[in-house]
Amino acid sequence: MVKHNNVVPNGHFHKDWDKRVKMWFDQPGKKKSRRLARKAKLAKISPAPLQKLRPVVHCPTQRYNHRTRLGRGFSLRELKEAGITANYAKSVGITVDSRRTNNSAESVTANVNRLKEYISKLVIFGRSKKGGSSAADKAAVPSIGSSKPIMPIVKETPVVEFASVTDDMKKFSAYKTVRASLNDAKMIGVREKMSKEKDEKKK
């Protein structure tokens, strides 16, 4: 007997689920076809690289902002300080992200130096038949592999310095210092008003 107020069992087990499942048995073949496509494209455009120059950015959120990675594109401010227009940058293999903004001067300086280094190493060949470059000129320039990014990020290992703990360090309280500075910023208007009132009373 069925107990309690439960739903009457009505399982639907004739759904032909195997016809609706997406399989990925072509992954090895797709991997090989992508590799061959990259190889063919690199042979066609050589010595130009497959990948474009990307900026060095910090990862979002407070948890990961100490890490750096390659970003979507250079900001318009970075291009302007490097003396490059956005249209010219796109034509020489530099990615541009018009929506990106800079929040620190250090990142601007690093990416501007990155752009200047890239421009200093850049070799441009003519496309026209009359003023174009010869095959010998192109062969003299070394080609960059398809898997290697242009100017990869060089991560420096931080140097740890040891120091002895002094009595002043032990007495210092970061919490009290921060609270005092916040209170000073909060009370600046009130204290100015009180000082003006005192000066008026003295007069």
Secondary structure, 3 states (H helix, E strand, C coil): CCCCCCCCCCCCCCCCHHHCCCCCCCHHHHHHHHHHHHHHHHHHHCCCCCCCECCEEECCHHHHCCCEEECCCECHHHHHHCCCCHHHHHHCCECECCCCCCCCHHHHHHHHHHHHHHHHHCCCCCCCCCCCCCHHHHHHCCCCCCCCCCCCCCCCCCCCCCCCCCHHHHHCCHHHHHHHHHHHHHCHHHHHHHHHHHHHHHC
